Structures are given as structure tokens and as C-alpha cells.
């Protein structure tokens, strides 16, 4: 270092400081990544594992991404549904329902007529489309009454 | 829901792993083995079940509250508070002024409209205690195929606590009812989900003959204690043998009507079935639907819980309850060969009409293997349970198909 010019020392000094700054950024990045992997991100996730549907739905496959806040399937127009449909009752009432578009339409009309739901205007069609696509009629196979989670010994 | 959440967390984790890998320039070994759905231990403990209810109750919705009891938790002869299912149409009343709580008897067919305080009801009229089954009309709905509209109850939307109160009949004798009275309706202080204070979330009723029955109570105690908030504190109707939707909670008014009561959720399609049977999935106009009345005969196996393995013997003690809206339980039978042979069980009759009967027996299995044990009840009106889901209807009422559990016998000689 002794045979460097002041300019070169200046450059090296600035470069060293820059490297130090970048190291901090890199270290922070590594820490955050480890934290995410270890499940720290889950701190911001609601513990909604107690909510358990009692029917299997054909259209609710494992490949769907679920809205964290409500449990609704993320698909086109889900935001419309969230805004219009979860101010009075929770999204569970949608999630546990499996009916066709005619019935979704009838349910909406009944809510407007008797339960204080407002006119949905141009949002009605996309809302019904979302509902009948993601929460449409389900045809179940012969199911046992209660799903057996684990076999256990009685005696 | 569990699988879906785990996939979401997995998705997040995979992208973090990818970033990390990129950063350090090498593949994370065993990255796929990091447990999906891992929550730091101190984060858990967010119990959403309402206070006083058993943690294993199944939450169908929390706004409004609808909770179902797993059938093996219904083993008690008298259903305790923490294990009674919850069915709400609205929000609980916000403030209950117990000193000033009143019950108004009114309507076009009441002779002398009157308002009673709770204290007056308890003082002036003789109190009685009955064990009465409360069952949601939609109990069993989840087995309909195609799916029916409404809360997808399994078979656990039922319970049989003890109720203390006065007979509605005694109060109606006090006020008098006109000759043209045909129905009563109730109003309660629960709050409509929309927040509209002028609208009742539910206001149903029963014909006069039902209102005047021995067991129709204005109750203020459940199992010897104040009725819990979730179940109608401080006063509720309890009507035996019909949908629990007619047993109005947080009771403030009884209306004596000269027409079929027309309150909220009284008219078709609410609590109604097609007047004539229809094919599965068929559409039916509202004009062709009839209000449901007596609930059908049913039974459940409450011990053992489904999924048991017998390893030390091939004998199984087995028990449960049976109930009906018509008459009383006559017999209860079990089958382990899918309905070919039925074995009659020991029956302990109902403590009073509209309670549930208890049954028990010991089963002997000849060989190892997987078995399904089906239970079937018959009532004194001759009604028998079907083995399969009966008449499809759009709202999924009246599924009284037999309950069954699965057992494995794995005894080594």
C-alpha cells in the first residue's frame, strides 16, 4: 500500500467502503432468505388450519392458489367477490357452497331481496362467473361418513 | 384447506430457496426436505373456537358462527355445553340487560297481549325440566349428491341437553288465544349480519298444536345453568322433534298468528322441500316447495370413534343414541355385512318424549379384516332409516341415512 499514489489510495478506500456496504447488503439478503426458508414468513400468515371443509370439491384441487385473507381461490375477479361478499358474512359461506350458476344467481337475488345486499350492477356477471367456476356443483363419489385420519387401537 | 395452505407455503419457500441457491452459487442440499407448513412453536395458539366450546368442534363458518360436533364427542347421554353444535343466522346480541329483559306475547290472534319480565315468568308459572334433542334440519346434508345448498353438516349437528323452563302453553293460557289462531312465531334479539337493526336474522314458528305440546318450553337453563350466550341467553324456545330453527333464541317476542307465520326464513325455499319428490339435481320452483315439519328417525354410533383397530380380542362394545320427531324409538339394530343381517341392540328408552334413546351391544367378529358397522333405528310410527341417502332436494334436508363406522380386526392367534 505504501507505493500507491493518494489518488489510488482514495480509489481503493472508496472501493473498500463500497465493498463493505455491499457485504452488508449481501449478508442481510442471506439472513432474510434463511429466515424465509425457516418459516419466518409464516409469522404474517393467519393460523387458519382449524377451518376444515367437510366436503371434497372436484374443482378445488391442490394446484389452486388460495387468498390468505379469506381462503377464497385466487382467480379472475376474486377481488370483486371479496369486496362485495365478505362484509356481512365470512368467505366460508362461499367456500362450503357448491352450486351451479343458476343457483348462485338465485342466491344473490335472495340476498338482495331479503338480506340487504346492494345492486351489484355490472359486477354481477363477473361475480357469478367466478363463483360458478370455482365453487360450482360437485359430484362426490360414495364417501365414508367421517374421513379416517388415522387408524388407532381400541383395546 | 390444510393441503392448500401447505402448498402455498411451499411455493414461498421454493422461491426463497431458489434465490438463496443463486446467491451462493450452489444447490441447497436437502432443500426439499425442509418441512412444509412449519410454524415457529410460539406462533401457534391462535384458537378461533369460541370460549366454552370444545377445541375439536368443526368450524363451518365464523361469521356467523356455525360449529359441528364430531360424532364420537356426542357419547354423553346428556350433551354438555362445550359439545353442543352451534348454528347461528346472525350475530349475537351485543348488550343483554337481564333485569329489564321482557317477553312480549302479541299478534293478531292473542286475546290479551301481555309483557312479562323474566322474574315474573319464573315466579308465576310452574317450571319443568325436559331433555330435548336439538337438531339442525340440514344435519346430514353433506352426503347429498349432487351437492345441496347450505352448511355442509356431517351428522354432528345434533345434541340433547336438559332444559329448564316453563311451558309455552301455560303462558298462552294466561294471555288467551283467539279461535282463529293457527301459528306462533318468535322474534329474538340476535343482530342481522348486515347490521340493519330493523331486520331479524331469523323469525320462524310452529303450528298452534305444536306450541301447546307438553314439552314446548320457554327455557332459561341448559343443564342446570344459565343458557350460554351462543345458545340463546337468557331465554329461548325449545320445541321437540322439529328443526332447531323453530327453537328461537334470545327470545323477546312470541306472536300468535291467524296465518302461517311469515317471518324471516319462514317461507320457502328456506327450511322447505319439494312437495313432490324430484330427481337428484332437478330444479323446483319455490311455489312447489313445502315447509319441513317433523324431523325423521335417526341414530348415531358414538363409541367407538370410526377408525379403530381391535388387536386383543374380536369383541367390540359399541353404543350410541337414537331419536325421532314422530313417536318414540322402537328398536335399534346393527349390521356388519352391509345390511344383509341386522342384530337388535339393548335399548334404554327416552327419558321423555323428544329426548333421545340410548342403545348398546357387544359385537363378535369371526375373523380378522376390515368391517363397516351400520346402525339403523325404527320408531313407533313404523319409520325406518334408509341405508342410502334418500330423496334429493335442493337444500339437502332430511338425510336420515344410516350412520356407519369403520373397524379393523387384527387379532393375532
Interface residues (C-beta under 8 A of the other chain):
Chain A: X26 X29 X30 X33 X34 X36 X37 X38 X39 X40 X41 X42 X43 X45 X46 X47 X48 X49 X50 X51 X52 X53 X54 X55 X60 X62 X64 X65 X66 X68 X71 X88 X89 X90 X92 X93 X96 X97 X98 X99 X102 X103 X107 X110 X114 X115 X116 X117 X137 X138 X139 X140 X143 X144 X145 X146 X148 X149 X150 X151 X152 X153 X154 X155
Chain B: X1 X2 X3 X4 X5 X7 X8 X9 X11 X12 X13 X16 X17 X19 X20 X23 X24 X31 X34 X38 X39 X40 X43 X44 X46 X47 X48 X49 X58 X59 X60 X61 X62 X63 X64 X68 X70 X71 X142 X143 X145 X146 X147 X149 X150 X151 X152 X153 X154 X155 X192 X193 X194 X195 X196 X199 X264 X269 X281 X283 X304 X305 X306 X307 X308 X309 X310 X311 X312 X313 X316 X394 X403 X404 X405 X406 X407 X408
